């Protein structure tokens, strides 16, 4: 009986995951340029994959994909077929760049909740509303109203705080614009 040579498995973790975009980060052992370029090429050929970027210096692979054709679990399974085992958890700080550990985007579950609420409103009422735009606009309106009524007082919730929350919410709900 012929023994099949075991191929090495490369460890990675999910650095960011938003609908339609995922970034994984390989550990030191998988950061060879030849291996990273091979992964990039194979992932680019996958049906539904829009764009794949790789950086062998940081070990980062970023996938922009069509959510109607690919799922998150499908991408992870395909990576496993390519000998990349992806864990859900970010490893403890071990010399990684601090900006990689502290991602400013909202949790995936929050974005999914907003999109789910959009879909439920559309299905129930027939009204197509974009809460990713409506929520920041609501806070901006409250800020303008509060400034008009109270000025820039600090005794109550100041209007500029609503404006800042509106801006911050808009930026976090639209992570693809970066």
PLY file of the C-alpha trace (Angstrom):
ply
format ascii 1.0
element vertex 178
property float x
property float y
property float z
element edge 177
property int vertex1
property int vertex2
end_header
0.00 0.00 0.00
1.37 3.40 -0.99
1.49 6.00 1.74
0.16 9.36 0.63
2.42 12.18 1.68
0.61 14.51 4.06
0.54 18.11 2.96
1.12 20.71 5.66
-1.86 22.61 6.99
-1.52 26.36 7.39
-3.22 28.14 10.28
-5.12 31.38 9.80
-7.73 33.46 11.58
-10.54 35.70 10.37
-9.33 39.29 10.68
-12.57 40.86 9.44
-15.81 39.55 8.06
-18.58 41.70 6.64
-21.24 40.68 4.13
-19.53 40.32 0.75
-16.00 40.77 2.09
-13.72 38.64 4.24
-10.10 39.05 5.27
-8.07 36.24 6.76
-4.59 36.42 8.16
-2.18 33.51 7.89
0.32 32.75 10.61
4.07 32.97 9.94
4.37 29.51 8.36
1.94 30.26 5.52
3.26 33.66 4.50
5.58 32.51 1.71
4.97 34.57 -1.45
4.67 31.46 -3.67
2.03 29.89 -1.41
0.12 33.19 -1.00
0.10 33.81 -4.77
-1.13 30.26 -5.35
-3.98 30.81 -2.88
-4.83 34.09 -4.57
-4.96 32.47 -8.01
-7.06 29.51 -6.88
-9.49 31.73 -4.95
-9.79 34.10 -7.94
-10.97 31.19 -10.11
-13.79 30.38 -7.68
-17.22 31.20 -9.17
-18.68 34.24 -7.40
-15.35 35.63 -6.28
-15.11 39.26 -7.40
-11.62 40.22 -6.25
-8.84 38.62 -4.22
-5.91 40.56 -2.79
-2.91 39.14 -0.96
-0.03 40.54 1.01
2.66 38.00 1.87
4.41 40.44 4.22
1.42 40.65 6.57
-0.08 37.26 5.63
-3.35 38.91 4.68
-5.81 37.56 2.09
-8.88 39.70 1.31
-11.86 38.34 -0.63
-14.64 40.42 -2.18
-17.39 38.01 -3.20
-20.96 37.85 -4.47
-23.16 36.89 -1.51
-25.76 35.36 -3.84
-23.20 32.87 -5.21
-20.90 32.22 -2.25
-21.40 31.80 1.46
-19.00 32.41 4.28
-18.99 28.71 5.18
-18.37 27.78 1.53
-15.32 30.05 1.41
-13.95 28.57 4.64
-14.50 25.04 3.32
-12.73 25.90 0.05
-9.79 27.34 2.01
-9.63 24.12 4.02
-9.45 22.18 0.73
-6.45 24.40 -0.07
-4.82 23.36 3.25
-5.65 26.56 5.13
-7.39 25.94 8.44
-9.19 29.11 9.50
-10.20 29.67 13.11
-12.99 32.01 14.14
-11.07 33.58 16.99
-8.37 36.20 16.64
-5.22 34.97 18.37
-3.96 36.78 21.42
-1.61 39.63 20.68
1.62 38.00 19.62
3.58 40.63 17.81
0.77 41.24 15.31
0.15 44.83 14.31
-2.21 46.51 16.80
-4.47 47.81 14.02
-5.13 44.20 13.01
-6.32 43.32 16.49
-8.45 46.43 16.97
-10.82 46.43 13.98
-13.10 49.50 13.92
-15.90 47.82 11.96
-19.05 46.78 13.81
-19.55 43.15 14.74
-20.79 40.96 11.92
-23.95 40.17 13.89
-24.91 43.88 14.05
-24.61 44.31 10.29
-26.61 41.14 9.78
-29.27 42.38 12.20
-29.62 45.66 10.30
-29.85 43.83 6.98
-32.34 41.35 8.43
-34.50 44.21 9.72
-34.34 45.84 6.25
-35.57 42.59 4.70
-38.38 42.14 7.26
-39.62 45.71 6.76
-39.55 45.22 2.98
-41.38 41.88 3.22
-44.02 43.13 5.69
-44.76 46.61 4.36
-43.46 46.52 0.81
-41.40 49.63 1.59
-37.78 49.40 0.53
-35.86 51.23 3.28
-32.13 51.30 3.83
-31.57 51.37 7.60
-27.82 51.71 7.04
-28.64 55.20 5.79
-31.83 55.90 7.78
-30.32 55.31 11.24
-27.46 57.81 10.82
-29.90 60.31 9.25
-32.20 59.94 12.25
-29.36 60.73 14.67
-28.22 63.64 12.51
-31.77 65.05 12.53
-31.94 64.74 16.31
-28.60 66.55 16.56
-29.72 69.44 14.35
-33.00 69.69 16.25
-31.23 69.66 19.65
-28.76 72.35 18.57
-31.62 74.49 17.20
-33.65 74.16 20.39
-30.94 74.21 23.09
-27.77 75.47 21.44
-24.52 73.72 22.33
-25.43 73.15 26.00
-23.57 70.63 28.02
-26.14 70.07 30.81
-28.23 67.76 28.62
-27.24 65.53 25.76
-25.73 68.09 23.40
-26.72 68.20 19.77
-23.17 67.72 18.56
-23.13 64.32 20.32
-26.03 63.18 18.11
-24.18 64.47 15.06
-21.04 62.58 16.05
-23.00 59.35 16.66
-24.67 59.79 13.25
-21.33 60.23 11.50
-19.70 57.35 13.37
-22.67 55.05 12.72
-22.66 55.86 9.00
-18.95 55.13 8.68
-19.23 51.85 10.58
-22.29 50.68 8.64
-20.53 51.26 5.29
-17.19 49.42 5.72
-16.67 48.83 1.98
-16.06 52.52 1.32
-12.61 52.42 2.93
0 1
1 2
2 3
3 4
4 5
5 6
6 7
7 8
8 9
9 10
10 11
11 12
12 13
13 14
14 15
15 16
16 17
17 18
18 19
19 20
20 21
21 22
22 23
23 24
24 25
25 26
26 27
27 28
28 29
29 30
30 31
31 32
32 33
33 34
34 35
35 36
36 37
37 38
38 39
39 40
40 41
41 42
42 43
43 44
44 45
45 46
46 47
47 48
48 49
49 50
50 51
51 52
52 53
53 54
54 55
55 56
56 57
57 58
58 59
59 60
60 61
61 62
62 63
63 64
64 65
65 66
66 67
67 68
68 69
69 70
70 71
71 72
72 73
73 74
74 75
75 76
76 77
77 78
78 79
79 80
80 81
81 82
82 83
83 84
84 85
85 86
86 87
87 88
88 89
89 90
90 91
91 92
92 93
93 94
94 95
95 96
96 97
97 98
98 99
99 100
100 101
101 102
102 103
103 104
104 105
105 106
106 107
107 108
108 109
109 110
110 111
111 112
112 113
113 114
114 115
115 116
116 117
117 118
118 119
119 120
120 121
121 122
122 123
123 124
124 125
125 126
126 127
127 128
128 129
129 130
130 131
131 132
132 133
133 134
134 135
135 136
136 137
137 138
138 139
139 140
140 141
141 142
142 143
143 144
144 145
145 146
146 147
147 148
148 149
149 150
150 151
151 152
152 153
153 154
154 155
155 156
156 157
157 158
158 159
159 160
160 161
161 162
162 163
163 164
164 165
165 166
166 167
167 168
168 169
169 170
170 171
171 172
172 173
173 174
174 175
175 176
176 177
